[in-house]
């Protein structure tokens, strides 16, 4: 019998992990609790069910998510193959027929001679020493959540996600912004590298604030699912919920202008939105206190009314939803193994990535390293300038502030280009570097001698 890998969960990440390990010649046991038990969001008995959307986002190869999909396809991704086969028209996005896509993944998994699909809920870890890939997803069962909490420590397994939008630095109109910490004596206008404070401030006069508030109160929200509790924590209320409590609530909350005098006027603005550096390189900035349940189109429309954000590019949209995920930089090593027990690998959204494509990509690589571990081979990480390497790098390092939150793939996660690179050429430089490093990675780093008889 070949060496074995155990995979817990038949979602996108689990199926990719199982497929990748089997491609390495290993016997794989894939555990899936459906149809014996369903999460509150699932209804199909098939694997890799898409529950929030049928879109894998932008298909453009020059986008960060498009680049990630290219790398996945080059690595033999099951999800990308099934998506390509069952694609439906969606403009510039890769969208699929949900049911046909799920059926295709299920059919291929069931037909693979090295994959055994076990339709059974996990209430205890599989016995033995085989590597275990934990891919339970953001709505994992209570039993699997309890097992994972034992590995992680309950305080490091989060069950509710409150995310503020993140915008790219290059898309900001810095002529409308100024750097200052609250009550700072000498605020400064200009680039983030200048002295003057840690926050970029977006000042609003009364007319600008009233227009913003009116648009915010009228904006469309994502409908809560039946299993989601809308009794939000007072410490992280959606910004639209705060706004409904009164016209001045925001100016006494996340848009409080006190201590943020505008250096261009010497006066306090009527309101101020603050942006906080999201990563060490300063390519990404977080909209402080703007966690929201607005739809993505509504977020783009409403938040671009804030001075300086008229052309903002959103690296991540705001969200508040139920989501189980780990404090990855604290709990996982560079290969996404649990530091406390290296037999176990975290895969998919529970590892701390956000989105369908990211979950599948991370699961694919967890399957690769689980296979290597089963065969006694050296584990590997993609280069940081590749899309997959940049995504996994976020799990390893987070933002460096110690308050980890999940992230989609975006160019802000990549190591920045040389400082002399012109602003208009930064994305092209990152794409070229990613293609070159990934080509070298495929040619050399993935070539490993297999043990005799494997």
FIMI-918205 format. One record per residue (C-alpha): x, y, z; residue in one letter. Coordinates in nm, 4 decimals, always signed. Example, Ala and Ser with C-alpha at 12.3 -4.5 7.8 and 13.67 -1.06 7.14 Angstrom:
<atoms>
ATOM, u, v, w, resn
ATOM, +1.2300, -0.4500, +0.7800, A
ATOM, +1.3670, -0.1060, +0.7140, S
</atoms>
This chain:
<atoms>
ATOM, u, v, w, resn
ATOM, +0.0000, +0.0000, +0.0000, X
ATOM, +0.1263, +0.3509, -0.0770, X
ATOM, +0.1618, +0.6047, +0.2031, X
ATOM, -0.1645, +0.7666, +0.3116, X
ATOM, -0.3001, +1.1172, +0.3665, X
ATOM, -0.6238, +1.1900, +0.5537, X
ATOM, -0.8291, +1.4913, +0.4382, X
ATOM, -1.1158, +1.6256, +0.6508, X
ATOM, -1.3805, +1.8135, +0.4503, X
ATOM, -1.5087, +1.7850, +0.0941, X
ATOM, -1.5208, +2.1529, +0.0055, X
ATOM, -1.2973, +2.3287, -0.2452, X
ATOM, -0.9859, +2.3099, -0.0273, X
ATOM, -1.0374, +1.9499, +0.0800, X
ATOM, -1.0977, +1.8290, -0.2743, X
ATOM, -0.7887, +2.0124, -0.3996, X
ATOM, -0.5774, +1.8689, -0.1162, X
ATOM, -0.6983, +1.5156, -0.1857, X
ATOM, -0.6462, +1.5517, -0.5613, X
ATOM, -0.2949, +1.6889, -0.5180, X
ATOM, -0.1863, +1.4189, -0.2729, X
ATOM, -0.3275, +1.1478, -0.4984, X
ATOM, -0.1423, +1.2998, -0.7940, X
ATOM, +0.1761, +1.2347, -0.5947, X
ATOM, +0.0834, +0.8648, -0.5847, X
ATOM, -0.0506, +0.8520, -0.2311, X
ATOM, -0.3585, +0.6774, -0.0999, X
ATOM, -0.6038, +0.9433, +0.0215, X
ATOM, -0.9045, +0.9105, +0.2481, X
ATOM, -1.1391, +1.2080, +0.2056, X
ATOM, -1.3947, +1.2537, +0.4846, X
ATOM, -1.7194, +1.4420, +0.4132, X
ATOM, -2.0150, +1.4598, +0.6534, X
ATOM, -2.2804, +1.5106, +0.3810, X
ATOM, -2.5392, +1.3688, +0.3276, X
ATOM, -2.5586, +1.2433, +0.6863, X
ATOM, -2.5276, +1.6007, +0.8079, X
ATOM, -2.5360, +1.9409, +0.6372, X
ATOM, -2.4065, +2.2785, +0.7475, X
ATOM, -2.6710, +2.5548, +0.7627, X
ATOM, -2.5565, +2.6890, +0.4227, X
ATOM, -2.5305, +2.3666, +0.2200, X
ATOM, -2.8065, +2.1824, +0.0352, X
ATOM, -2.6361, +1.9577, -0.2260, X
ATOM, -2.4984, +1.6118, -0.1511, X
ATOM, -2.2120, +1.6692, -0.3922, X
ATOM, -1.8616, +1.7906, -0.3073, X
ATOM, -1.7168, +2.1394, -0.3590, X
ATOM, -2.0554, +2.3087, -0.3264, X
ATOM, -2.0508, +2.6836, -0.3927, X
ATOM, -2.2816, +2.8583, -0.1471, X
ATOM, -2.2199, +3.2353, -0.1668, X
ATOM, -2.1647, +3.2987, -0.5367, X
ATOM, -2.0963, +3.1138, -0.8577, X
ATOM, -1.8043, +3.3417, -0.9421, X
ATOM, -1.4333, +3.2812, -0.9095, X
ATOM, -1.3851, +3.6538, -0.9743, X
ATOM, -1.1724, +3.8204, -1.2404, X
ATOM, -1.0481, +3.6093, -1.5281, X
ATOM, -0.7971, +3.8714, -1.6420, X
ATOM, -0.4443, +3.7251, -1.6154, X
ATOM, -0.3067, +4.0677, -1.5192, X
ATOM, -0.5137, +4.0720, -1.1970, X
ATOM, -0.3819, +3.9172, -0.8757, X
ATOM, -0.6601, +3.6586, -0.8604, X
ATOM, -0.6156, +3.5833, -1.2318, X
ATOM, -0.2466, +3.5224, -1.1704, X
ATOM, -0.3302, +3.2883, -0.8815, X
ATOM, -0.5654, +3.0906, -1.1048, X
ATOM, -0.2921, +3.0573, -1.3691, X
ATOM, -0.0558, +2.9144, -1.1089, X
ATOM, -0.3209, +2.6739, -0.9830, X
ATOM, -0.3887, +2.5472, -1.3342, X
ATOM, -0.0150, +2.4916, -1.3886, X
ATOM, -0.0107, +2.2812, -1.0698, X
ATOM, -0.2928, +2.0581, -1.1944, X
ATOM, -0.5807, +2.2167, -1.0028, X
ATOM, -0.8997, +2.0096, -0.9984, X
ATOM, -1.1115, +2.3166, -0.9201, X
ATOM, -0.9749, +2.5173, -1.2125, X
ATOM, -1.0263, +2.2249, -1.4524, X
ATOM, -1.3883, +2.1804, -1.3418, X
ATOM, -1.4513, +2.5566, -1.3548, X
ATOM, -1.3165, +2.5797, -1.7098, X
ATOM, -1.5386, +2.2904, -1.8220, X
ATOM, -1.8581, +2.4371, -1.6744, X
ATOM, -1.7981, +2.8077, -1.7254, X
ATOM, -2.0951, +3.0364, -1.7925, X
ATOM, -2.0969, +3.3832, -1.9480, X
ATOM, -2.0108, +3.6483, -1.6888, X
ATOM, -1.8232, +3.9258, -1.8654, X
ATOM, -1.4684, +3.9446, -1.7341, X
ATOM, -1.5277, +3.7011, -1.4474, X
ATOM, -1.4845, +3.3247, -1.4263, X
ATOM, -1.8334, +3.2063, -1.3250, X
ATOM, -1.9662, +2.8520, -1.3352, X
ATOM, -2.2870, +2.6513, -1.3314, X
ATOM, -2.2870, +2.5685, -0.9587, X
ATOM, -2.4476, +2.2272, -0.9770, X
ATOM, -2.2568, +2.1048, -1.2828, X
ATOM, -1.9306, +2.2283, -1.1319, X
ATOM, -1.9989, +2.0446, -0.8050, X
ATOM, -2.1025, +1.7284, -0.9916, X
ATOM, -1.7841, +1.7408, -1.1986, X
ATOM, -1.5583, +1.7636, -0.8938, X
ATOM, -1.7506, +1.4824, -0.7234, X
ATOM, -1.7336, +1.2590, -1.0288, X
ATOM, -1.3579, +1.3028, -1.0621, X
ATOM, -1.2945, +1.2427, -0.6916, X
ATOM, -1.5094, +0.9291, -0.6874, X
ATOM, -1.3427, +0.7941, -1.0018, X
ATOM, -0.9854, +0.8411, -0.8793, X
ATOM, -0.8342, +0.5001, -0.7950, X
ATOM, -0.6272, +0.6372, -0.5041, X
ATOM, -0.9022, +0.8412, -0.3342, X
ATOM, -1.1495, +0.6792, -0.0954, X
ATOM, -1.4484, +0.9048, -0.0231, X
ATOM, -1.5863, +0.8435, +0.3265, X
ATOM, -1.9330, +0.9923, +0.3834, X
ATOM, -1.9016, +1.0248, +0.7588, X
ATOM, -1.8784, +1.3084, +1.0112, X
ATOM, -1.5481, +1.3294, +1.1941, X
ATOM, -1.5903, +1.3264, +1.5725, X
ATOM, -1.2350, +1.2064, +1.6499, X
ATOM, -0.9131, +1.2373, +1.4525, X
ATOM, -0.8285, +0.9394, +1.2282, X
ATOM, -0.5945, +0.7028, +1.4179, X
ATOM, -0.2369, +0.6418, +1.3075, X
ATOM, +0.0477, +0.8669, +1.2005, X
ATOM, -0.0655, +0.9684, +0.8504, X
ATOM, -0.0694, +1.3430, +0.7831, X
ATOM, -0.4126, +1.5004, +0.8322, X
ATOM, -0.5339, +1.7974, +0.6262, X
ATOM, -0.8027, +1.9869, +0.8195, X
ATOM, -1.0282, +2.1554, +0.5625, X
ATOM, -1.3553, +2.1857, +0.7512, X
ATOM, -1.4449, +2.5257, +0.6092, X
ATOM, -1.5858, +2.8377, +0.7764, X
ATOM, -1.9047, +2.6536, +0.8811, X
ATOM, -1.7440, +2.3382, +1.0156, X
ATOM, -1.9467, +2.1135, +1.2456, X
ATOM, -1.9403, +2.1569, +1.6212, X
ATOM, -1.7453, +1.8323, +1.6608, X
ATOM, -1.4748, +1.9361, +1.4126, X
ATOM, -1.4607, +2.2871, +1.5600, X
ATOM, -1.4014, +2.1329, +1.9035, X
ATOM, -1.1240, +1.9084, +1.7706, X
ATOM, -0.9619, +2.2035, +1.5925, X
ATOM, -0.9899, +2.4178, +1.9054, X
ATOM, -0.7952, +2.1494, +2.0943, X
ATOM, -0.5134, +2.1856, +1.8415, X
ATOM, -0.5302, +2.5635, +1.8270, X
ATOM, -0.6377, +2.6680, +2.1730, X
ATOM, -0.9969, +2.7890, +2.1808, X
ATOM, -0.8938, +3.1557, +2.2113, X
ATOM, -0.7163, +3.1380, +1.8729, X
ATOM, -1.0059, +2.9909, +1.6729, X
ATOM, -1.2390, +3.2735, +1.5715, X
ATOM, -1.6040, +3.2253, +1.4838, X
ATOM, -1.7120, +3.5722, +1.3740, X
ATOM, -1.5415, +3.7877, +1.1195, X
ATOM, -1.5606, +4.1677, +1.1143, X
ATOM, -1.3562, +4.3060, +0.8264, X
ATOM, -1.3037, +4.6681, +0.7246, X
ATOM, -1.2321, +4.7458, +0.3587, X
ATOM, -0.8701, +4.7698, +0.2459, X
ATOM, -0.7667, +5.0084, -0.0322, X
ATOM, -0.4449, +5.0291, -0.2298, X
ATOM, -0.2116, +5.3196, -0.1574, X
ATOM, -0.1487, +5.3913, -0.5254, X
ATOM, -0.5201, +5.4541, -0.5849, X
ATOM, -0.5519, +5.7307, -0.3215, X
ATOM, -0.5655, +6.1013, -0.4034, X
ATOM, -0.3025, +6.2165, -0.1552, X
ATOM, -0.3736, +6.5829, -0.2292, X
ATOM, -0.6964, +6.5414, -0.0297, X
ATOM, -0.5404, +6.3520, +0.2634, X
ATOM, -0.3029, +6.4259, +0.5486, X
ATOM, -0.0994, +6.2154, +0.7889, X
ATOM, -0.1725, +6.2639, +1.1584, X
ATOM, -0.2316, +6.0789, +1.4793, X
ATOM, -0.5084, +6.2134, +1.6999, X
ATOM, -0.4041, +6.5315, +1.8866, X
ATOM, -0.0723, +6.5364, +1.6998, X
ATOM, +0.0854, +6.8809, +1.6961, X
ATOM, +0.2309, +6.8813, +1.3442, X
ATOM, +0.0193, +6.6870, +1.0922, X
ATOM, +0.1586, +6.6584, +0.7413, X
ATOM, +0.0062, +6.6315, +0.3976, X
ATOM, +0.1692, +6.4058, +0.1432, X
ATOM, +0.2946, +6.0512, +0.1000, X
ATOM, +0.2901, +5.7829, +0.3659, X
ATOM, +0.6678, +5.7932, +0.3858, X
ATOM, +0.6570, +6.1509, +0.5167, X
ATOM, +0.6762, +6.2375, +0.8835, X
ATOM, +0.3541, +6.3325, +1.0495, X
ATOM, +0.1743, +6.0302, +1.1920, X
ATOM, +0.0579, +5.6779, +1.1370, X
ATOM, -0.2915, +5.7475, +0.9996, X
ATOM, -0.3965, +5.8940, +0.6680, X
ATOM, -0.6940, +6.1174, +0.7366, X
ATOM, -0.9772, +6.1962, +0.4959, X
ATOM, -1.1432, +6.5223, +0.6105, X
ATOM, -1.5096, +6.5890, +0.5270, X
ATOM, -1.6926, +6.9188, +0.5526, X
ATOM, -2.0607, +6.9275, +0.6487, X
ATOM, -2.1904, +6.8972, +0.2899, X
ATOM, -1.9552, +6.6086, +0.2093, X
ATOM, -2.0513, +6.4248, +0.5265, X
ATOM, -2.4247, +6.4725, +0.4697, X
ATOM, -2.3936, +6.3348, +0.1148, X
ATOM, -2.1948, +6.0380, +0.2429, X
ATOM, -2.4445, +5.9685, +0.5226, X
ATOM, -2.7428, +5.9859, +0.2883, X
ATOM, -2.5804, +5.7389, +0.0462, X
ATOM, -2.4772, +5.5078, +0.3296, X
ATOM, -2.8282, +5.4916, +0.4774, X
ATOM, -2.9803, +5.4158, +0.1353, X
ATOM, -2.7245, +5.1521, +0.0295, X
ATOM, -2.8030, +4.7859, -0.0279, X
ATOM, -2.6904, +4.5322, +0.2324, X
ATOM, -2.6035, +4.1648, +0.2039, X
ATOM, -2.9016, +3.9672, +0.3308, X
ATOM, -2.8302, +3.7720, +0.6493, X
ATOM, -2.8665, +3.3974, +0.6220, X
ATOM, -3.0999, +3.2127, +0.8563, X
ATOM, -2.8127, +3.0837, +1.0693, X
ATOM, -2.6463, +3.4248, +1.1124, X
ATOM, -2.7183, +3.6206, +1.4280, X
ATOM, -2.7598, +3.9932, +1.3557, X
ATOM, -2.7075, +4.0890, +1.7191, X
ATOM, -2.3661, +4.2378, +1.6444, X
ATOM, -2.0956, +4.3018, +1.8999, X
ATOM, -2.1120, +4.6624, +2.0188, X
ATOM, -1.7368, +4.6877, +1.9680, X
ATOM, -1.7557, +4.6125, +1.5944, X
ATOM, -2.0935, +4.7313, +1.4702, X
ATOM, -2.1457, +4.7664, +1.0946, X
ATOM, -2.0953, +5.1283, +1.0018, X
ATOM, -2.4459, +5.1443, +0.8513, X
ATOM, -2.5948, +5.0212, +1.1814, X
ATOM, -2.4113, +5.2982, +1.3667, X
ATOM, -2.5350, +5.5536, +1.1125, X
ATOM, -2.8977, +5.4550, +1.1716, X
ATOM, -2.8628, +5.5422, +1.5413, X
ATOM, -2.8464, +5.9127, +1.4629, X
ATOM, -2.6898, +6.1663, +1.2221, X
ATOM, -2.3989, +6.2444, +1.4558, X
ATOM, -2.3238, +5.8883, +1.5699, X
ATOM, -2.0424, +5.8452, +1.3171, X
ATOM, -1.8818, +6.1778, +1.4074, X
ATOM, -1.8593, +6.0557, +1.7659, X
ATOM, -1.7394, +5.7118, +1.6491, X
ATOM, -1.5188, +5.5981, +1.3594, X
ATOM, -1.5394, +5.9394, +1.1869, X
ATOM, -1.4628, +6.1453, +1.4975, X
ATOM, -1.2636, +6.4570, +1.3913, X
ATOM, -1.1458, +6.5639, +1.7384, X
ATOM, -0.7671, +6.6026, +1.7524, X
ATOM, -0.7285, +6.5783, +1.3735, X
ATOM, -0.6949, +6.9389, +1.2625, X
ATOM, -0.6495, +6.9740, +0.8869, X
ATOM, -0.3045, +7.1265, +0.8129, X
ATOM, -0.4394, +7.2898, +0.4980, X
ATOM, -0.6992, +7.4936, +0.6878, X
ATOM, -0.5702, +7.4852, +1.0441, X
ATOM, -0.9221, +7.3856, +1.1558, X
ATOM, -1.0952, +7.0727, +1.2698, X
ATOM, -1.3020, +6.9117, +0.9890, X
ATOM, -1.6673, +6.8271, +1.0423, X
ATOM, -1.5810, +6.4552, +1.0164, X
ATOM, -1.2766, +6.2466, +0.9285, X
ATOM, -1.2326, +5.8915, +0.8027, X
ATOM, -0.9012, +5.7323, +0.8940, X
ATOM, -0.6848, +5.4887, +0.7005, X
ATOM, -0.4319, +5.2728, +0.8840, X
ATOM, -0.1319, +5.1058, +0.7237, X
ATOM, -0.2218, +4.7405, +0.6663, X
ATOM, +0.1238, +4.6050, +0.5815, X
ATOM, +0.4848, +4.6996, +0.6442, X
ATOM, +0.5449, +4.8140, +0.2866, X
ATOM, +0.2525, +5.0594, +0.2994, X
ATOM, +0.0911, +4.9318, -0.0212, X
ATOM, -0.2391, +4.8596, +0.1576, X
ATOM, -0.4434, +5.0801, +0.3924, X
ATOM, -0.7348, +4.9757, +0.6129, X
ATOM, -1.0476, +5.1910, +0.6514, X
ATOM, -1.0581, +5.2060, +1.0301, X
ATOM, -1.3953, +5.1162, +1.1826, X
ATOM, -1.5688, +5.0655, +0.8468, X
ATOM, -1.6712, +4.7016, +0.8927, X
ATOM, -1.9926, +4.6615, +0.6977, X
ATOM, -2.2577, +4.4367, +0.5493, X
ATOM, -2.3066, +4.6557, +0.2414, X
ATOM, -2.2902, +4.4784, -0.0931, X
ATOM, -1.9666, +4.5173, -0.2870, X
ATOM, -2.1157, +4.7553, -0.5484, X
ATOM, -2.2609, +4.9632, -0.2651, X
ATOM, -1.9250, +4.9800, -0.0877, X
ATOM, -1.7540, +5.1035, -0.4037, X
ATOM, -2.0201, +5.3672, -0.4644, X
ATOM, -2.0571, +5.4934, -0.1066, X
ATOM, -1.6989, +5.4831, +0.0181, X
ATOM, -1.5679, +5.6588, -0.2938, X
ATOM, -1.7676, +5.9626, -0.1791, X
ATOM, -1.5060, +6.0125, +0.0931, X
ATOM, -1.2453, +6.2733, -0.0080, X
ATOM, -0.9294, +6.1097, -0.1393, X
ATOM, -1.1070, +5.7818, -0.2190, X
ATOM, -1.2834, +5.8810, -0.5416, X
ATOM, -1.0740, +5.6335, -0.7413, X
ATOM, -0.9992, +5.3875, -0.4614, X
ATOM, -0.9166, +5.0309, -0.5594, X
ATOM, -1.0448, +4.7820, -0.3033, X
ATOM, -0.7987, +4.5049, -0.2217, X
ATOM, -1.0584, +4.3676, +0.0207, X
ATOM, -1.4187, +4.4619, +0.0771, X
ATOM, -1.5681, +4.4973, +0.4211, X
ATOM, -1.7713, +4.2138, +0.5692, X
ATOM, -1.9320, +4.0879, +0.8866, X
ATOM, -2.0238, +3.7219, +0.8792, X
ATOM, -1.9914, +3.3924, +1.0577, X
ATOM, -1.6537, +3.2430, +0.9779, X
ATOM, -1.4289, +2.9993, +1.1630, X
ATOM, -1.0605, +3.0788, +1.1081, X
ATOM, -0.7293, +3.0377, +1.2862, X
ATOM, -0.4780, +3.2923, +1.4088, X
ATOM, -0.2455, +3.1563, +1.1427, X
ATOM, +0.0803, +3.3466, +1.2163, X
ATOM, +0.0656, +3.2291, +1.5763, X
ATOM, -0.0514, +2.8707, +1.5222, X
ATOM, +0.0862, +2.7539, +1.1864, X
ATOM, +0.4404, +2.7142, +1.0568, X
ATOM, +0.5570, +2.8203, +0.7100, X
ATOM, +0.4107, +2.4988, +0.5635, X
ATOM, +0.0661, +2.5533, +0.7270, X
ATOM, +0.1234, +2.2774, +0.9826, X
ATOM, +0.0033, +2.3220, +1.3383, X
ATOM, +0.3093, +2.4067, +1.5452, X
ATOM, +0.1631, +2.2144, +1.8400, X
ATOM, +0.1199, +1.8964, +1.6323, X
ATOM, +0.2936, +1.8881, +1.2904, X
ATOM, +0.0912, +1.5863, +1.1826, X
ATOM, -0.1951, +1.8283, +1.1088, X
ATOM, -0.2134, +2.0775, +0.8204, X
ATOM, -0.4742, +2.3573, +0.7973, X
ATOM, -0.6365, +2.4048, +0.4581, X
ATOM, -0.8807, +2.6466, +0.3018, X
ATOM, -1.0690, +2.9294, +0.4642, X
ATOM, -1.0135, +2.8005, +0.8165, X
ATOM, -0.6406, +2.8611, +0.7624, X
ATOM, -0.7016, +3.2357, +0.7274, X
ATOM, -0.7538, +3.2974, +0.3571, X
ATOM, -1.0664, +3.4599, +0.2169, X
ATOM, -1.2521, +3.3538, -0.0977, X
ATOM, -1.3186, +3.0526, -0.3178, X
ATOM, -1.0029, +3.0769, -0.5269, X
ATOM, -0.7786, +3.1414, -0.2282, X
ATOM, -0.9284, +2.8508, -0.0320, X
ATOM, -0.8785, +2.6104, -0.3212, X
ATOM, -0.5226, +2.7329, -0.3848, X
ATOM, -0.4194, +2.7021, -0.0219, X
ATOM, -0.5799, +2.3575, -0.0036, X
ATOM, -0.3896, +2.2477, -0.3116, X
ATOM, -0.0592, +2.3391, -0.1508, X
ATOM, -0.1559, +2.1849, +0.1836, X
ATOM, -0.2139, +1.8622, -0.0091, X
ATOM, +0.1285, +1.8946, -0.1710, X
ATOM, +0.3067, +1.9329, +0.1611, X
ATOM, +0.0981, +1.6622, +0.3293, X
ATOM, +0.2074, +1.4275, +0.0497, X
ATOM, +0.5699, +1.5271, +0.0995, X
ATOM, +0.5384, +1.4663, +0.4730, X
ATOM, +0.3872, +1.1208, +0.4151, X
ATOM, +0.6773, +1.0306, +0.1861, X
ATOM, +0.9450, +1.1672, +0.4179, X
ATOM, +1.0423, +1.4417, +0.1751, X
ATOM, +1.1430, +1.8027, +0.2348, X
ATOM, +0.8436, +2.0365, +0.2565, X
ATOM, +0.8294, +2.3358, +0.0224, X
ATOM, +0.6912, +2.6884, -0.0056, X
ATOM, +0.6370, +2.8792, -0.3315, X
ATOM, +0.8525, +3.1923, -0.3793, X
ATOM, +0.7038, +3.5000, -0.2111, X
ATOM, +0.6796, +3.6923, -0.5384, X
ATOM, +0.4400, +3.4341, -0.6855, X
ATOM, +0.0673, +3.4733, -0.6192, X
ATOM, +0.0522, +3.1492, -0.4208, X
ATOM, +0.3646, +3.2433, -0.2277, X
ATOM, +0.2261, +3.5892, -0.1466, X
ATOM, -0.1010, +3.4389, -0.0234, X
ATOM, +0.0769, +3.1866, +0.1987, X
ATOM, +0.3084, +3.4631, +0.3170, X
ATOM, +0.0072, +3.6423, +0.4657, X
ATOM, -0.0686, +3.3310, +0.6718, X
ATOM, +0.2892, +3.3247, +0.7933, X
ATOM, +0.3337, +3.6913, +0.8787, X
ATOM, -0.0079, +3.8606, +0.8726, X
ATOM, +0.0220, +4.2390, +0.8773, X
ATOM, +0.2924, +4.2421, +1.1412, X
ATOM, +0.0599, +4.4157, +1.3907, X
ATOM, -0.0457, +4.1016, +1.5751, X
ATOM, -0.4188, +4.1266, +1.4944, X
ATOM, -0.4524, +3.8706, +1.2167, X
ATOM, -0.7533, +3.8699, +0.9843, X
ATOM, -0.8240, +3.6743, +0.6643, X
ATOM, -0.7367, +3.8208, +0.3257, X
ATOM, -0.8088, +3.7749, -0.0421, X
ATOM, -0.5156, +3.7644, -0.2817, X
ATOM, -0.4128, +4.1154, -0.3906, X
ATOM, -0.0955, +4.2824, -0.5100, X
ATOM, -0.0497, +4.4454, -0.1708, X
ATOM, +0.0483, +4.1040, -0.0304, X
ATOM, +0.3427, +4.0770, -0.2708, X
ATOM, +0.6861, +4.2090, -0.1751, X
ATOM, +0.6951, +4.5605, -0.3261, X
ATOM, +0.8925, +4.6359, -0.6423, X
ATOM, +1.2151, +4.8398, -0.6211, X
ATOM, +1.1540, +5.1974, -0.4987, X
ATOM, +1.2644, +5.3446, -0.8305, X
ATOM, +0.9841, +5.1638, -1.0166, X
ATOM, +0.7387, +5.4280, -1.1440, X
ATOM, +0.3872, +5.4106, -1.0043, X
ATOM, +0.2396, +5.3327, -1.3459, X
ATOM, +0.4727, +5.0358, -1.3890, X
ATOM, +0.4492, +4.8674, -1.0490, X
ATOM, +0.1824, +4.6132, -1.1380, X
ATOM, +0.3577, +4.5152, -1.4600, X
ATOM, +0.6817, +4.4688, -1.2641, X
ATOM, +0.5060, +4.2450, -1.0093, X
ATOM, +0.3438, +4.0356, -1.2819, X
ATOM, +0.6734, +3.9847, -1.4654, X
ATOM, +0.8551, +3.8880, -1.1453, X
ATOM, +0.5762, +3.6471, -1.0499, X
ATOM, +0.5822, +3.4723, -1.3872, X
ATOM, +0.9596, +3.4375, -1.3800, X
ATOM, +0.9768, +3.3035, -1.0252, X
ATOM, +0.6882, +3.0621, -1.0750, X
ATOM, +0.8429, +2.9235, -1.3936, X
ATOM, +1.1664, +2.8591, -1.2065, X
ATOM, +0.9755, +2.7061, -0.9180, X
ATOM, +0.7944, +2.4618, -1.1461, X
ATOM, +1.1174, +2.3670, -1.3211, X
ATOM, +1.3388, +2.3106, -1.0180, X
ATOM, +1.1724, +2.3250, -0.6761, X
ATOM, +0.9026, +2.0702, -0.7603, X
ATOM, +1.1518, +1.8121, -0.8852, X
ATOM, +1.2220, +1.5716, -0.5983, X
ATOM, +1.3575, +1.2164, -0.6026, X
ATOM, +1.0938, +0.9760, -0.4745, X
ATOM, +1.1906, +0.7054, -0.2240, X
ATOM, +1.2507, +0.3602, -0.3674, X
ATOM, +0.9255, +0.1705, -0.4179, X
ATOM, +0.7018, +0.4774, -0.3835, X
</atoms>
